[in-house]
Amino acid sequence: MPYLGEFIGHLLSELTNARVQADQETLRLAELYAGDQIMKNMPVPRFRLPNVTIRVPVAVKEVEAAAEGGVTKEQALDSIRQSAEKLLDAQSKISGIRILSGEKKTLKQSLDQAIQDFKTAEKVPLRITPLIERMVSNVVDVLRKSPEKAAALKPASMEKFANDLKSSMQREFTKFLVAPPRLNVLATTAELKEAGPIEILAQLEFTISEEGMEWSSIQQEGEVSKQFLIPE
């Protein structure tokens, strides 16, 4: 029994494979045309799927129950606060930034304030990225206000420290993002026949637009070229 998201994903995957198969046929025809004295001067046919409309029925089987024993938003924020201080200490040592005792107290207060602001918004779901942005921004503001740090740290070093701290927090805190319950559906012809009359089935209709991606090679001075997928 698939999840609704998996079912739709399989449909999208099959459409993508259809485009791949069509492109492979275009390559075969291109070579065929190249070997013919007359056809080599003709355009090689190539078909695309700019828009595809799909209409499929599904039967909703069940909505999974929420996982038991999960942590609340407040519990997650408390755990994040404890981890944040450890990550800050670790990243400071890695970056060679010596935190004085007085600065540690101010940094702790800045982390507490960031967490408290997110606790206040009780009905807002937990969002990791803005929380990390707030905590790191508060930390950087504290360090920049320190005369010793302002003189010792170059802007590039401070930026690298901030980015590295964000990355370590992102890796650590994503475990607190809880996925919502999934929706199980019946989708095969046999299952739908057994489910009942068509009136009780959910009718899905969506239009898919094709967009292509292509490899692009980018090389900066003194560095090895890197390849990226970009929109065509």
N, CA and C of each residue as an Amber inpcrd file, in Angstrom:
protein
   696
   0.8460000  -1.1860000   0.0000000   0.0000000   0.0000000   0.0000000
   0.8930000   1.2520000   0.0000000   0.8550000   2.0390000  -1.0670000
   1.7670000   3.1880000  -1.1470000   1.2290000   4.4020000  -0.3910000
   2.1420000   5.2860000  -0.0490000   1.7320000   6.6020000   0.4140000
   1.3010000   7.4170000  -0.7990000   0.4620000   8.4080000  -0.5860000
   0.0190000   9.2490000  -1.6920000   1.2130000   9.9360000  -2.3570000
   2.1450000  10.4110000  -1.5410000   3.3310000  11.0670000  -2.0950000
   4.1730000  10.1320000  -2.9450000   4.2890000   8.8680000  -2.5190000
   5.0440000   7.8850000  -3.2960000   4.3520000   7.6000000  -4.6220000
   3.0230000   7.4930000  -4.6000000   2.2650000   7.2260000  -5.8100000
   2.4620000   8.3430000  -6.8380000   2.3180000   9.5860000  -6.3800000
   2.5250000  10.7230000  -7.2810000   3.9740000  10.7740000  -7.7520000
   4.9020000  10.4660000  -6.8450000   6.3190000  10.4490000  -7.2220000
   6.6150000   9.4330000  -8.3060000   5.9790000   8.2500000  -8.2190000
   6.1700000   7.2380000  -9.2600000   5.6480000   7.7270000 -10.6070000
   4.5140000   8.4240000 -10.5950000   3.9830000   8.9680000 -11.8450000
   4.9640000   9.9680000 -12.4590000   5.4930000  10.8570000 -11.6300000
   6.4670000  11.8400000 -12.1240000   7.7260000  11.1620000 -12.6380000
   8.1540000  10.1140000 -11.9290000   9.3450000   9.3860000 -12.3510000
   9.1320000   8.7290000 -13.7140000   7.9400000   8.1690000 -13.9260000
   7.6500000   7.5230000 -15.2050000   7.6290000   8.5350000 -16.3420000
   7.1120000   9.7310000 -16.0790000   7.1260000  10.7700000 -17.1120000
   8.5560000  11.2020000 -17.4330000   9.3840000  11.2670000 -16.3970000
  10.7950000  11.5990000 -16.6270000  11.4750000  10.5190000 -17.4680000
  11.1780000   9.2520000 -17.1640000  11.7430000   8.1540000 -17.9500000
  11.2530000   8.1900000 -19.3870000  10.0110000   8.6570000 -19.5980000
   9.4990000   8.7860000 -20.9630000  10.3230000   9.8010000 -21.7450000
  10.6940000  10.8960000 -21.0810000  11.5310000  11.9030000 -21.7410000
  12.9170000  11.3380000 -22.0400000  13.4720000  10.5580000 -21.0980000
  14.7830000   9.9380000 -21.3120000  14.7400000   9.0110000 -22.5230000
  13.6910000   8.1910000 -22.6030000  13.5650000   7.2590000 -23.7210000
  13.4260000   8.0160000 -25.0380000  12.6740000   9.1120000 -25.0280000
  12.5130000   9.9100000 -26.2400000  13.8470000  10.5220000 -26.6800000
  14.6380000  10.9990000 -25.7070000  15.9450000  11.5790000 -26.0470000
  16.8920000  10.5130000 -26.5900000  16.8390000   9.3110000 -26.0390000
  17.6740000   8.2270000 -26.5540000  17.3070000   7.8920000 -27.9950000
  16.0180000   7.9340000 -28.2880000  15.5890000   7.6900000 -29.6620000
  16.0530000   8.8100000 -30.5820000  16.0670000  10.0460000 -30.0690000
  16.5760000  11.1680000 -30.8640000  18.0460000  10.9640000 -31.2170000
  18.8340000  10.4770000 -30.2420000  20.2490000  10.2100000 -30.5140000
  20.4070000   9.1300000 -31.5750000  19.5780000   8.0920000 -31.4990000
  19.6620000   7.0130000 -32.4950000  19.3310000   7.5470000 -33.8810000
  18.3110000   8.3910000 -33.9550000  17.9240000   8.9600000 -35.2460000
  18.9950000   9.9230000 -35.7620000  19.6450000  10.6530000 -34.8430000
  20.7030000  11.5810000 -35.2670000  21.8290000  10.8340000 -35.9570000
  22.2030000   9.6780000 -35.4110000  23.2530000   8.8840000 -36.0350000
  22.7770000   8.2790000 -37.3600000  21.5050000   7.9000000 -37.4040000
  20.9330000   7.3730000 -38.6450000  20.9210000   8.4380000 -39.7290000
  20.5260000   9.6480000 -39.3580000  20.5050000  10.7470000 -40.3180000
  21.9130000  11.0750000 -40.8150000  22.8870000  11.0270000 -39.8770000
  24.2610000  11.3830000 -40.2370000  24.8370000  10.4400000 -41.2830000
  24.3450000   9.2030000 -41.3200000  24.8640000   8.2260000 -42.2710000
  24.1560000   8.2060000 -43.6030000  23.1690000   9.0960000 -43.7780000
  22.4310000   9.1430000 -45.0360000  22.7340000  10.4510000 -45.7550000
  23.0760000  10.3850000 -47.0100000  23.4940000  11.5570000 -47.7570000
  22.4010000  12.6060000 -47.8730000  21.1590000  12.1980000 -47.9120000
  20.0550000  13.1420000 -48.0410000  19.5300000  13.5560000 -46.6580000
  19.3190000  12.5680000 -45.7720000  18.7040000  12.8540000 -44.4690000
  19.6070000  13.6660000 -43.5500000  20.9440000  13.6350000 -43.8080000
  21.8390000  14.3720000 -42.9170000  21.6170000  15.8760000 -42.9960000
  20.9200000  16.3290000 -44.0590000  20.6250000  17.7560000 -44.1990000
  19.2510000  18.1130000 -43.6210000  18.5640000  17.1400000 -43.0630000
  17.2490000  17.3680000 -42.4820000  17.3590000  17.5170000 -40.9640000
  16.4330000  18.2520000 -40.3580000  16.4430000  18.3660000 -38.8920000
  16.0690000  17.0400000 -38.2440000  16.7790000  16.7010000 -37.1790000
  16.4790000  15.4680000 -36.4460000  15.2750000  15.7230000 -35.5430000
  14.2320000  14.8940000 -35.6280000  13.0500000  15.1180000 -34.7890000
  13.3470000  14.8960000 -33.3050000  12.7930000  15.7620000 -32.4830000
  12.9380000  15.6440000 -31.0330000  11.6570000  16.1490000 -30.3910000
  11.0590000  15.3230000 -29.5780000   9.7890000  15.6660000 -28.9610000
   9.9820000  15.9710000 -27.4720000   9.1870000  16.9190000 -27.0050000
   9.2080000  17.2730000 -25.6010000   7.8070000  17.1340000 -25.0220000
   7.7310000  17.1990000 -23.6840000   6.4560000  17.1230000 -22.9860000
   6.2850000  18.4120000 -22.1870000   5.9830000  19.5280000 -22.8770000
   5.9200000  20.8080000 -22.1550000   4.8710000  20.8200000 -21.0500000
   3.7240000  20.2140000 -21.3030000   2.6690000  20.1410000 -20.2930000
   1.9410000  18.8100000 -20.4080000   1.7570000  18.1490000 -19.2910000
   1.0430000  16.8750000 -19.2520000  -0.0150000  16.9660000 -18.1590000
  -1.2500000  16.6850000 -18.5130000  -2.3340000  16.6700000 -17.5410000
  -2.6900000  15.2230000 -17.2030000  -2.6800000  14.9120000 -15.9310000
  -2.9570000  13.5450000 -15.4690000  -4.2100000  13.5510000 -14.5950000
  -5.0860000  12.6100000 -14.8670000  -6.2830000  12.4250000 -14.0370000
  -6.2980000  10.9720000 -13.5780000  -6.1970000  10.7650000 -12.2840000
  -6.1840000   9.4080000 -11.7430000  -7.0480000   9.3340000 -10.4910000
  -7.7760000   8.2250000 -10.3230000  -8.5470000   8.0390000  -9.0900000
  -7.7090000   7.3000000  -8.0460000  -7.9260000   7.6120000  -6.8010000
  -7.3050000   6.8770000  -5.6940000  -8.3450000   6.7410000  -4.5920000
  -8.1530000   5.7560000  -3.7490000  -9.0020000   5.5830000  -2.5690000
  -8.1430000   5.7880000  -1.3320000  -8.5730000   6.6680000  -0.4460000
  -7.8220000   6.9260000   0.7840000  -8.0570000   5.7630000   1.7420000
  -6.9950000   5.0770000   2.0970000  -7.0940000   3.9270000   3.0010000
  -7.0780000   4.3660000   4.4600000  -6.0700000   5.1580000   4.8120000
  -5.9620000   5.6020000   6.1990000  -4.9390000   6.7150000   6.3220000
  -5.0740000   7.4650000   7.3850000  -4.0730000   8.4630000   7.7570000
  -3.3140000   7.9030000   8.9460000  -2.0140000   7.8000000   8.8210000
  -1.2180000   7.2260000   9.9030000  -1.3520000   8.0570000  11.1760000
  -1.3660000   7.3720000  12.2740000  -1.4210000   8.0620000  13.5650000
  -0.0760000   8.7250000  13.8510000  -0.1160000   9.8260000  14.5460000
   1.1250000  10.5120000  14.9160000   1.9670000   9.6150000  15.8110000
   3.2650000   9.6970000  15.6310000   4.1780000   8.8600000  16.4110000
   4.0700000   9.1820000  17.8920000   4.0320000   8.1260000  18.7140000
   3.9470000   8.3120000  20.1540000   5.3310000   8.5720000  20.7490000
   5.3390000   9.2710000  21.8440000   6.5990000   9.5120000  22.5350000
   7.4380000  10.6200000  21.9350000   6.8430000  11.4070000  21.0000000
   7.5830000  12.4930000  20.3970000   7.7590000  13.6480000  21.3640000
   8.7370000  14.4830000  21.1010000   8.9980000  15.6210000  21.9760000
   8.1340000  16.7980000  21.5540000   7.7690000  17.6300000  22.5130000
   7.0060000  18.8320000  22.2210000   7.9460000  19.9080000  21.6760000
   7.3520000  20.9700000  21.1530000   8.1580000  22.0730000  20.6360000
   9.0360000  22.6660000  21.7270000   8.4630000  22.8320000  22.9360000
   9.2310000  23.4130000  24.0450000  10.3780000  22.5010000  24.4530000
  10.1410000  21.1940000  24.4760000  11.2090000  20.2460000  24.8140000
  12.3160000  20.2820000  23.7650000  11.9140000  20.3780000  22.4990000
  12.9080000  20.4370000  21.4200000  13.7540000  21.6980000  21.5400000
  13.1180000  22.8270000  21.8450000  13.8590000  24.0840000  21.9890000
  14.8190000  24.0340000  23.1720000  14.4220000  23.3720000  24.2590000
  15.3160000  23.2250000  25.4090000  16.5390000  22.3910000  25.0270000
  16.3320000  21.3240000  24.2750000  17.4480000  20.4750000  23.8320000
  18.3480000  21.2350000  22.8650000  17.7420000  22.0180000  22.0020000
  18.5120000  22.8220000  21.0500000  19.3690000  23.8390000  21.7970000
  18.8030000  24.4400000  22.8360000  19.5620000  25.4330000  23.6140000
  20.8100000  24.7960000  24.2340000  20.6790000  23.6030000  24.7870000
  21.8270000  22.9200000  25.3920000  22.8740000  22.5670000  24.3390000
  22.4040000  22.0800000  23.2050000  23.3360000  21.6990000  22.1370000
  24.0230000  22.9190000  21.5390000  23.3010000  24.0310000  21.4470000
  23.8430000  25.2360000  20.8250000  25.0860000  25.7250000  21.5530000
  25.0400000  25.6840000  22.8790000  26.1910000  26.1520000  23.6560000
  27.4080000  25.2480000  23.4390000  27.1740000  23.9450000  23.3570000
  28.2810000  23.0160000  23.1060000  28.8560000  23.2140000  21.7090000
  27.9880000  23.4220000  20.7340000  28.4520000  23.6370000  19.3600000
  29.2280000  24.9490000  19.2570000  28.7730000  25.9640000  19.9790000
  29.4720000  27.2530000  19.9710000  30.8660000  27.1060000  20.5650000
  30.9830000  26.3960000  21.6780000  32.2960000  26.1800000  22.2970000
  33.2150000  25.4130000  21.3590000  32.6720000  24.3670000  20.7290000
  33.4850000  23.5380000  19.8320000  33.9470000  24.3400000  18.6190000
  33.0350000  25.1150000  18.0250000  33.3960000  25.8830000  16.8320000
  34.3670000  27.0100000  17.1650000  34.2510000  27.5720000  18.3540000
  35.1830000  28.6260000  18.7700000  36.6050000  28.0840000  18.8530000
  36.7420000  26.8650000  19.3950000  38.0720000  26.2520000  19.4930000
  38.6230000  25.9350000  18.1080000  37.7700000  25.4120000  17.2370000
  38.2110000  25.0810000  15.8830000  38.6610000  26.3390000  15.1430000
  37.9350000  27.4260000  15.3300000  38.2400000  28.6820000  14.6300000
  39.3240000  29.5020000  15.3260000  39.7920000  29.0130000  16.4830000
  40.8460000  29.7300000  17.1970000  40.3550000  31.0010000  17.8680000
  39.0720000  31.0390000  18.2430000  38.5100000  32.2130000  18.9030000
  38.4310000  31.9430000  20.4110000  39.1320000  32.7230000  21.1770000
  39.1550000  32.5520000  22.6250000  38.0240000  33.3670000  23.2490000
  37.0980000  32.6570000  23.8980000  35.9530000  33.3100000  24.5200000
  36.2670000  33.5770000  25.9860000  36.2400000  34.8440000  26.3930000
  36.5090000  35.2040000  27.7740000  35.2850000  34.9050000  28.6400000
  35.5070000  34.8080000  29.9530000  34.4220000  34.4460000  30.8680000
  33.2620000  35.4360000  30.7880000  33.5920000  36.7190000  30.7140000
  32.5280000  37.7240000  30.6180000  31.7490000  37.6050000  29.3230000
  32.4500000  37.2740000  28.2510000  31.7850000  37.1120000  26.9560000
  30.9010000  35.8690000  26.9490000  31.3260000  34.8230000  27.6570000
  30.5240000  33.5960000  27.7060000  29.1500000  33.8740000  28.3180000
  29.1320000  34.6980000  29.3630000  27.8630000  35.0200000  30.0070000
  26.9500000  35.7700000  29.0380000  27.5190000  36.7140000  28.3010000
  26.7260000  37.4830000  27.3320000  26.2480000  36.6020000  26.1910000
  27.1120000  35.6710000  25.7500000  26.7370000  34.7640000  24.6780000
  25.5950000  33.8420000  25.1130000  25.6590000  33.3630000  26.3440000
  24.5890000  32.5080000  26.8700000  23.2650000  33.2750000  26.8940000
  23.3290000  34.5380000  27.2970000  22.1190000  35.3560000  27.3320000
  21.5600000  35.5650000  25.9240000  22.4430000  35.7180000  24.9560000
  21.9810000  35.9220000  23.5750000  21.3060000  34.6690000  23.0370000
  21.8380000  33.4870000  23.4090000  21.2140000  32.2310000  22.9950000
  19.8670000  32.0470000  23.6830000  19.8250000  32.3860000  24.9790000
  18.5780000  32.2790000  25.7350000  17.4940000  33.1550000  25.1140000
  17.8770000  34.3590000  24.6900000  16.9050000  35.2880000  24.1190000
  16.3530000  34.7580000  22.8000000  17.2240000  34.1880000  21.9840000
  16.7800000  33.6390000  20.7040000  15.7910000  32.5030000  20.9200000
  16.0890000  31.6240000  21.8670000  15.1990000  30.5000000  22.1680000
  13.8730000  31.0010000  22.7300000  13.9300000  31.9680000  23.6170000
  12.7180000  32.4790000  24.2510000  11.7810000  33.1120000  23.2320000
  12.3410000  33.8030000  22.2460000  11.5140000  34.4220000  21.2060000
  10.7220000  33.3730000  20.4480000  11.3220000  32.2080000  20.2210000
  10.6340000  31.1450000  19.4800000   9.6700000  30.3840000  20.3750000
   9.9220000  30.3630000  21.6820000   8.9790000  29.7310000  22.6030000
   7.7020000  30.5570000  22.7180000   7.8420000  31.8680000  22.5840000
   6.6890000  32.7520000  22.7200000   5.6540000  32.4870000  21.6310000
   6.1290000  32.1700000  20.4240000   5.2170000  31.8890000  19.3120000
   4.7540000  30.4330000  19.4070000   3.8070000  30.1860000  20.3240000
   3.4100000  28.8120000  20.6410000   2.7660000  28.0900000  19.4590000
   1.9380000  28.8020000  18.6860000   1.1810000  28.1470000  17.6180000
   1.9660000  28.0250000  16.3120000   3.1610000  28.5680000  16.2960000
   3.9880000  28.4790000  15.0930000   4.8240000  27.2070000  15.1530000
   4.7930000  26.3500000  14.1050000   5.5950000  25.1200000  14.1210000
   7.0930000  25.4290000  14.2470000   7.8270000  24.4580000  14.7470000
   9.2650000  24.6410000  14.9190000   9.9420000  24.7750000  13.5650000
  10.6780000  25.8480000  13.4030000  11.4260000  26.0940000  12.1740000
  12.9000000  26.2540000  12.5310000  13.7140000  25.3490000  12.0150000
  15.1280000  25.3050000  12.4040000  15.9330000  26.4490000  11.7930000
  15.7430000  26.7120000  10.5080000  16.5990000  27.6920000   9.8190000
  16.5030000  29.0920000  10.4190000  15.3070000  29.6690000  10.6030000
  15.2810000  31.0100000  11.2130000  15.8090000  31.0310000  12.6390000
  15.6330000  29.9330000  13.3700000  16.1700000  29.8620000  14.7270000
  17.6990000  29.8960000  14.6980000  18.2930000  29.1290000  13.7940000
  19.7530000  29.1240000  13.6680000  20.2600000  30.4950000  13.2450000
  19.5690000  31.1040000  12.2840000  19.9660000  32.4400000  11.8290000
  19.9540000  33.4260000  12.9890000  18.9280000  33.3550000  13.8290000
  18.8270000  34.2670000  14.9650000  19.9470000  34.0150000  15.9720000
  20.1970000  32.7590000  16.3070000  21.2290000  32.4560000  17.2980000
  22.6110000  32.8800000  16.8140000  22.9310000  32.5380000  15.5620000
  24.2590000  32.8860000  15.0310000  24.4030000  34.3950000  14.9080000
  23.3330000  35.0720000  14.4990000  23.3780000  36.5340000  14.3930000
  23.6340000  37.1660000  15.7640000  22.9640000  36.6350000  16.7890000
  23.1810000  37.1510000  18.1470000  24.6150000  36.9280000  18.6100000
  25.1480000  35.7330000  18.3070000  26.5250000  35.4160000  18.6980000
  27.5120000  36.3530000  18.0150000  27.3470000  36.5690000  16.7090000
  28.2490000  37.4430000  15.9590000  28.1690000  38.8730000  16.4790000
  26.9740000  39.3350000  16.8170000  26.8310000  40.6980000  17.3500000
  27.6010000  40.8520000  18.6630000  27.5360000  39.8270000  19.5110000
  28.2520000  39.8790000  20.7890000  29.7630000  39.9430000  20.5490000
  30.2490000  39.1100000  19.6500000  31.6940000  39.0700000  19.3910000
  32.1820000  40.3640000  18.7440000  31.3830000  40.9420000  17.8720000
  31.7940000  42.1720000  17.2060000  31.8420000  43.3570000  18.1720000
  31.0430000  43.2880000  19.2390000  31.0360000  44.3650000  20.2210000
  32.2240000  44.2770000  21.1740000  32.9330000  43.1400000  21.1360000
  34.1170000  42.9750000  21.9760000  35.3080000  43.6740000  21.3140000
  35.9210000  44.6480000  21.9790000  37.0710000  45.3450000  21.3870000
  38.1910000  44.3840000  20.9930000  38.4410000  43.3760000  21.8380000
  39.5070000  42.4170000  21.5550000  39.2020000  41.6190000  20.2840000
  37.9520000  41.1550000  20.1550000  37.5780000  40.3520000  18.9910000
  37.5300000  41.2070000  17.7300000  37.0510000  42.4240000  17.8610000
  36.9540000  43.3170000  16.7130000  38.3290000  43.6050000  16.1270000
  39.3360000  43.6800000  16.9990000  40.6980000  43.9670000  16.5270000
  41.3860000  42.7170000  15.9990000  41.0670000  41.5650000  16.5730000
  41.7820000  40.3350000  16.2110000  41.1600000  39.6180000  15.0140000
  39.8460000  39.7100000  14.8570000  39.1660000  38.9580000  13.8110000
  38.8910000  39.8130000  12.5790000  39.3490000  39.3320000  11.4420000
  39.0540000  40.0010000  10.1900000  37.6140000  39.6630000   9.7740000
  36.9880000  40.5260000   8.9780000  35.6140000  40.2440000   8.5290000
  35.4670000  38.8770000   7.8720000  36.4560000  38.4660000   7.0720000
  36.3870000  37.1620000   6.4000000  36.4210000  36.0230000   7.4120000
  37.2420000  36.1730000   8.4690000  37.3270000  35.1430000   9.5040000
  36.0290000  35.0430000  10.2860000  35.4190000  36.1800000  10.5760000
  34.1470000  36.1810000  11.2920000  33.0480000  35.5490000  10.4400000
  33.0560000  35.8360000   9.1510000  32.0460000  35.2640000   8.2520000
  32.1980000  33.7510000   8.1700000  33.4480000  33.2800000   8.0840000
  33.6820000  31.8370000   8.0340000  33.2400000  31.1650000   9.3270000
  33.5460000  31.7950000  10.4400000  33.1210000  31.2560000  11.7410000
  31.5980000  31.1440000  11.7960000  30.9070000  32.1880000  11.3550000
  29.4420000  32.1940000  11.3850000  28.8770000  31.1020000  10.4780000
  29.4380000  30.9580000   9.2770000  28.9400000  29.9470000   8.3440000
  29.1990000  28.5300000   8.8550000  30.3700000  28.3210000   9.4400000
  30.6920000  26.9950000   9.9900000  29.7900000  26.6600000  11.1740000
  29.4850000  27.6680000  11.9930000  28.5980000  27.4490000  13.1370000
  27.1850000  27.1250000  12.6580000  26.7360000  27.8200000  11.6230000
  25.4120000  27.5310000  11.0550000  25.3430000  26.0990000  10.5360000
  26.3980000  25.6720000   9.8450000  26.4100000  24.3270000   9.2690000
  26.3620000  23.2590000  10.3560000  27.1320000  23.4400000  11.4110000
  27.1460000  22.4510000  12.4900000  25.7950000  22.4120000  13.2040000
  25.1740000  23.5700000  13.3750000  23.8500000  23.6130000  14.0010000
  22.8010000  22.9580000  13.1030000  22.8980000  23.2040000  11.8120000
  21.9340000  22.6210000  10.8730000  22.0000000  21.1020000  10.9090000
  23.2130000  20.5660000  10.9440000  23.3650000  19.1060000  10.9940000
  22.8030000  18.5370000  12.2980000  23.0030000  19.2440000  13.3830000
  22.5880000  18.7430000  14.6870000  21.0900000  18.8890000  14.9230000
  20.5090000  19.9820000  14.4590000  19.1300000  20.3010000  14.8440000
  18.0710000  19.7200000  13.9200000  18.4510000  19.2410000  12.7530000
  17.4490000  18.6960000  11.8310000  16.7360000  17.4760000  12.4210000
  17.3390000  16.8210000  13.3970000  16.6910000  15.6550000  14.0050000
  15.4270000  16.0380000  14.7640000  15.2610000  17.3280000  15.0420000
  14.0670000  17.7770000  15.7570000  12.9110000  18.1070000  14.8160000
  13.1520000  18.0040000  13.5080000  12.0740000  18.2500000  12.5480000
  11.2760000  16.9610000  12.3810000  10.0700000  16.9520000  12.8680000
   9.2280000  15.7590000  12.8560000   8.3470000  15.7600000  11.6110000
   8.3830000  14.6700000  10.8620000   7.5620000  14.5560000   9.6620000
   6.0960000  14.3680000  10.0410000   5.1730000  14.9460000   9.2770000
   3.7520000  14.7830000   9.5870000   3.2960000  13.3610000   9.2640000
   2.1460000  12.9280000   9.8000000   1.6230000  11.5970000   9.4790000
   1.4000000  11.4520000   7.9720000   1.6260000  10.2500000   7.4520000
   1.4840000  10.0010000   6.0190000   0.0870000   9.4960000   5.6830000
  -0.2850000   9.6610000   4.4000000  -1.5920000   9.2530000   3.9070000
  -1.4350000   8.0230000   3.0280000  -2.0330000   6.9070000   3.4390000
  -1.9820000   5.6720000   2.6590000  -3.1590000   5.6300000   1.6820000
  -2.8780000   5.2020000   0.4430000  -3.9320000   5.1520000  -0.5650000
  -3.9300000   3.8150000  -1.2910000  -5.0640000   3.5030000  -1.9080000
  -5.1870000   2.3760000  -2.8240000  -5.1520000   2.9460000  -4.2300000
  -4.3240000   2.3710000  -5.0960000  -4.1340000   2.9940000  -6.4050000
  -4.2170000   2.0300000  -7.5780000  -4.0140000   0.7260000  -7.3640000
  -4.0470000  -0.2050000  -8.4860000  -5.4960000  -0.4310000  -8.9260000
  -5.6620000  -0.8900000 -10.1700000  -7.0020000  -1.1120000 -10.7160000
  -7.7890000  -2.1170000  -9.8780000  -7.1310000  -3.1980000  -9.4750000
  -7.8130000  -4.2260000  -8.6790000  -8.2610000  -3.6670000  -7.3330000
  -7.4050000  -2.8740000  -6.7010000  -7.7550000  -2.2970000  -5.4000000
  -8.9170000  -1.3180000  -5.5140000  -8.9340000  -0.5430000  -6.5970000
  -9.9960000   0.4370000  -6.7620000 -11.3370000  -0.2280000  -7.0560000
 -11.3020000  -1.3530000  -7.7820000 -12.5430000  -2.0870000  -8.0460000
 -13.1510000  -2.5980000  -6.7420000 -12.2940000  -3.0620000  -5.8380000
 -12.7770000  -3.5770000  -4.5580000 -13.1790000  -2.4610000  -3.6000000
 -12.6320000  -1.2670000  -3.8140000 -12.8950000  -0.1620000  -2.8880000
 -14.3500000   0.2890000  -2.9380000 -14.9980000   0.1440000  -4.0990000
 -16.3920000   0.5610000  -4.1900000 -16.6500000   1.3870000  -5.4270000
 -17.8280000   1.9980000  -5.5290000 -18.1870000   2.7840000  -6.7100000
 -17.2940000   3.9960000  -6.8820000 -17.2740000   4.5120000  -8.0990000
 -16.3770000   5.6230000  -8.4320000 -16.7030000   6.8810000  -7.6250000
 -17.9530000   6.9670000  -7.1620000 -18.3550000   8.1700000  -6.4220000
 -17.5840000   8.3480000  -5.1130000 -17.0830000   7.2740000  -4.5340000
 -16.3880000   7.3770000  -3.2470000 -14.8860000   7.5670000  -3.4190000
 -14.4070000   7.5230000  -4.6680000 -12.9750000   7.6520000  -4.9140000
 -12.5790000   9.1270000  -4.9980000 -11.3610000   9.4030000  -4.5810000
 -10.8110000  10.7510000  -4.7290000 -10.2290000  10.8720000  -6.1340000
 -10.6070000  11.9130000  -6.8410000 -10.1290000  12.1280000  -8.2010000
  -9.0010000  13.1570000  -8.1870000  -7.8150000  12.7130000  -8.5580000
  -6.6580000  13.6180000  -8.6050000  -6.4710000  14.1300000 -10.0300000
  -6.2820000  15.4140000 -10.1600000  -5.9860000  16.0030000 -11.4660000
  -4.9040000  17.0560000 -11.2860000  -3.8110000  16.9090000 -11.9920000
  -2.7550000  17.9070000 -11.9060000  -2.0230000  18.0020000 -13.2340000
  -1.5430000  19.1940000 -13.5180000  -0.8060000  19.4610000 -14.7590000
   0.6730000  19.6030000 -14.4340000   1.4790000  18.8540000 -15.1560000
   2.9280000  18.8320000 -14.9290000   3.6030000  19.5940000 -16.0570000
   4.4710000  20.5160000 -15.7040000   5.2150000  21.2860000 -16.6980000
   6.6620000  20.8230000 -16.7200000   7.1880000  20.6230000 -17.8940000
   8.5570000  20.1320000 -18.0410000   9.5590000  21.2760000 -17.9630000
  10.6060000  21.0610000 -17.2190000  11.7380000  21.9780000 -17.1640000
  13.0080000  21.1650000 -17.2770000  13.9310000  21.6300000 -18.0740000
  15.1710000  20.8950000 -18.2880000  16.3030000  21.4270000 -17.4250000
  17.2350000  20.5430000 -17.1140000  18.4610000  20.9150000 -16.4050000
  19.6410000  20.5210000 -17.2790000  20.7340000  21.2410000 -17.1480000
  21.9190000  20.9050000 -17.9220000  23.1680000  21.1170000 -17.0750000
  24.2170000  20.3450000 -17.4020000  25.4800000  20.4530000 -16.6760000
  26.2280000  21.7000000 -17.1460000  26.7830000  22.4240000 -16.2020000
  27.5930000  23.5860000 -16.5220000  28.8830000  23.5090000 -15.7200000
  29.9900000  23.7740000 -16.3650000  31.2910000  23.7200000 -15.7050000
  31.7300000  25.1360000 -15.3390000  32.0440000  25.3450000 -14.0710000
  32.4710000  26.6550000 -13.5790000  33.8540000  26.5220000 -12.9450000
  34.7560000  27.3760000 -13.3700000  36.1210000  27.3280000 -12.8360000
  36.5400000  28.7120000 -12.3880000  36.9300000  28.8090000 -11.1150000
  37.4570000  30.0560000 -10.5930000  38.9790000  30.0230000 -10.6570000
  39.5590000  31.1660000 -10.6520000  41.0110000  31.2620000 -10.8000000
  41.7330000  30.4850000  -9.7040000  42.6340000  29.5900000 -10.1210000
  43.4220000  28.8170000  -9.1750000  42.7090000  27.6220000  -8.5960000
  41.4980000  27.3220000  -9.0650000  40.7550000  26.2020000  -8.5360000
  40.3990000  25.2160000  -9.6400000  40.1370000  23.9730000  -9.2160000
  39.7090000  22.9510000 -10.1610000  38.2690000  23.2330000 -10.5610000
  37.9450000  23.0460000 -11.8270000  36.5910000  23.3220000 -12.3110000
  35.5820000  22.4140000 -11.6090000  34.4030000  22.9530000 -11.3460000
  33.3260000  22.2130000 -10.7090000  32.1200000  22.2010000 -11.6330000
  31.3750000  21.1010000 -11.5780000  30.1940000  20.9730000 -12.4210000
  28.9300000  21.1690000 -11.5790000  27.9910000  21.9030000 -12.1420000
  26.7330000  22.1710000 -11.4710000  25.5860000  21.9250000 -12.4230000
  24.4520000  21.4670000 -11.8750000  23.2290000  21.3430000 -12.6560000
  22.4790000  22.6610000 -12.5540000  22.2010000  23.2740000 -13.7040000
  21.4810000  24.5450000 -13.7260000  20.3230000  24.4360000 -14.6990000
  19.2850000  25.2670000 -14.5330000  18.1780000  25.2560000 -15.4820000
  18.6580000  25.6210000 -16.8720000  18.1280000  24.9300000 -17.8900000
  18.5680000  25.2170000 -19.2510000  17.9910000  26.5470000 -19.7260000
